[in-house]
Amino acid sequence: MKHARIIAILFSLALVLPAQVIKIGSIAPDRSPWNDALKEIAREWETITQGRVKLKIYPGGIAGGEEDMIRKMKVGTLGGAVLTNIGLTKINPDAFVLSTPFMFHSEKEMAYVMERLNPVFEKQIMEKGFKVIIWTMSGWVNFFSKNPVLYPQDLKRQKLSFTTGEPEMEQAWKKSGYHIVPTEMKDLMMALQSGMVDAFYLPPLIAGSGQYFPLASHMNTLKIAPLVGGMVIMDRIWEKIPENYRSAMMDIVKKQSGKLDLETAALEKKAMDTMKKNGLILHEAPADSLAKWKEEAAKGMDELIGKKFSREIYDRLQQVLLEYRKKNEG
Amino acid sequence: MKARKFVGAASSLENLLAFLAIFLLALFPFMEVIARKFFATGIRNSTELTHHLVLVLAFVGAAITSRENRHLALTLNLKFQPRFMGRVHVLNAFLSAAFSTAFAWCSLSFLLNAFDAGEKIAGLPLRWIAMVMPLGYASMAWRFARHAPGKTWSRVIALTGIMAGSLLAWGALANAAQVLAPGAADFFTSLMPVYDFIGAHLSTPIIILLVFTALAGVPIFIVLGGIGLMLFAHSAQPLEVIANEAYSLLTSHSLPAIPLFTFTGFMLSESKAGERIVRLFKSLFAWFPGGLAIVAILVCTFFTTFTGASGVTILAVGGLLSYVLVRGQYSKKFSSGLLTAVGSIGLLFPPSLPVIIYGVTAQVSIKDMFIGGVAPGIILVLAMIIFGVVFAKKNKVPRERFLLKEAAAAVKDSFWEILLPVIIVWGYFGGITTLVESGAVAVIYAIIVEAFIHHDIKIKELRGVLLKCMPIIGGVLAILALAKGLSYYIVDAEIPMQLTAWVQATISSKYVFLLLLNIALLITGCFMDIFSAIMVVVPLIIPLGNLFGIHPVHLGIIFLANMELGYLTPPVGLNLYLASYTFNEPIRKIYKDVFPFLLIQLVAVLLITYVPFFSLGLLELFK
């Protein structure tokens, strides 16, 4: 009898406490591993909070592009969003340091740096009112071109498309001596077709799903920059979630993101296979080429340091990288 | 007296801003082309600059449109007593002023909350640039109130609309105040219950009122935006989203093409270029029955292939072609109807951007999509051509003998105008210019030709031409901007998802599904621009297509053909509005004009939908 009463009270309490619905926008398409993971997170969050926290997901950019979603979070239309580094940089320019070309050589290096620098970024992002729920690292960005590109001079002979929106980076490429043609993503297909551009750099997954690769079928395996992203939720909304749930919720996200890493790697491999079957020609980056790319990139570095991101964060990154490389040399 | 002086000064400021905005809008992309082609460089940040110039142009333009009282409205010919109609007009002014005020507050709060104080575009703080939004709406509110007909008391009523509008957007007003005057928070929270009450209980009646007054002359942009605003208010959501959607749309990818091509079209039709082109077309094509109509259809088709389905076609070439047709003895009714109907007809042919975006979104080969679109595209065009020829024969549209001498003279006469499409096409397909840049080149070229080569328009008169074209640009962009707000409500409320879930659960016949798809897509085509529709609707219909065994390419063609038709469907198809502006006819007349064409296209679209062969036959052949 007593139990029944308690249950009844608890039950009515659950009815009284309205569920907190958090709207999450995402650029990842529906039925992609990212969105599957997001749905899984939504399901598990709802379970462990006994239905108190519900996610409503707007996948495939239907809630707008990254800048649009950030504005929607600021005015309160969205509660959170899954972003790439383009969006994260929009919130906190210092995060752009992670996308600096030719900075990182391997996933391990990247993971080492992110472990040490992410708390710094998270604090900066928090100051803008966003709570970072998870960071993701899903592969690298590569060059795709009409004629093979192995060394910088090969690229300098071609017109390189640059997705508009990061004027500092655009200047940096120009300072390094490349022929940059600012192109919007929607124009890229036509620009490749009409010969306005000859080369672009994108993650292989996008080059495949966007069907750009048949028009620029030479790919260099050289790792230009890692593809960093993450999920953020407005801090004022995160704070409304009862505190006792939060750490369990974060654990669920970590678990899902671990699974996601494996799936995206598999997906990328599949995309590469499909592209190769459809005429993509893969060029292994020659051993001595990275140094040359870095040398060229250094010429444009002044356009980034102190302009796009702070010198402090750049120096800190260099320091951590050096630390890692020292440790792993011997 | 002082007030009048102030209003006069404000008007000249608007004119000056509009002139500057369109001039720079043409200049930046043009310089970008020069810099890229000849110096292998570019203008720093020119894309963002261009996009924000459109934002400025849109709101200054919309304010001018209010000043000239040229906002598009339905205005049916209602036969009521004049006394009653007078009251209706006062109510219209009241509602228009109220919602313009509400949009102004939403925009102000939006720019304060969505942009950081430090964000800059080309050295100018973004917040200051975006101030054009609330200022534009505020000036519209003021104009709507002033334009109220009748005596002083009716103006007073209309002016109270400004207060009512503030209450409608009180939530946004309070958010803005939090940034600007945190000390006054108490005052703003004290009125919040009123705002909440309106949202919770009065939304439905207000929306119904808006729909009714829409028939009696409240501008369309107020109706669409007002419905959006009330829906968001009803679900207790931030109203700033209305302003955000306007901002997103106006600063989006190919939007600058709209004002640029509109202005180019206007330059041509205001000069004597119209005469020259009439002579050219008549001498070359009038020997064939329906010849002029066929050429008009083909020009529109071709123009749409590379401008996408943005409605630019009607704005850019509609005026000129209408002039050509009417001078070629086609009735005005036929001309307006035909040109409205073919405003997006080339949508399926390469290099149409919607087809490409569809391919990427649905993960269908873009090449297959283009191959699949050939036959259905030809069916749509052919249907229009046949109708044109039959009309010409039946109405005995006079034909003219082809005379080589006259043709040669006409070509020589209009040489500079003929060169314009050549330059656009060569630039775009030759990889020299993007779509927006083609528009910029077209504006500058048209100014050079008409002002300096033909001397049809004097430099002094350029200002007049621009001011004549501003209400069109402003009126169209105002509608697009606020329709985007309403269409985001549809996304936010997950209405398409609910519909799909319902279909999945209840429909089992392929043909019933296709019929529902036709209807749903027609409605979508009325309310959403094509790119939003692709992103929102396509991921939902793909699994349904699989379920009912519809080939993904066929589904894509069905989707795009239906969207094209949606643009012509009364009461809210976008092309109808554009046509009303371009052909200077009330919208209810456009409805009538386009109706026969709409019916024929409906048959064609149904044919494309239910006979997969048209979309898939060629594809099989190429395999």
Interface residues (C-beta under 8 A of the other chain):
Chain A: K23 P29 D30 R31 K56 Y58 P59 G60 G61 I62 A63 G64 G65 D68 R71 K72 K74 V75 G76 T77 K128 T164 G165 P167 E170 Q171 K174 H179 I180 V181 P182 T183 E184 K186 D187 M189 M190 A191 Q193 S194 G195 M196 V197 S209 G210 Q211
Chain B: R36 A40 T41 G42 R44 N45 S46 T47 E48 S109 F110 N113 A114 F115 D116 N175 Q237 P238 E240 V241 N244 Y247 S248 H253 S254 P351 L353 I356 I357 G359 V360 T361 Q363 S365 I366 Y428 F429 G430 G431 I432 T434 L435 V491 D492 E494 S532 M535 V536 P539
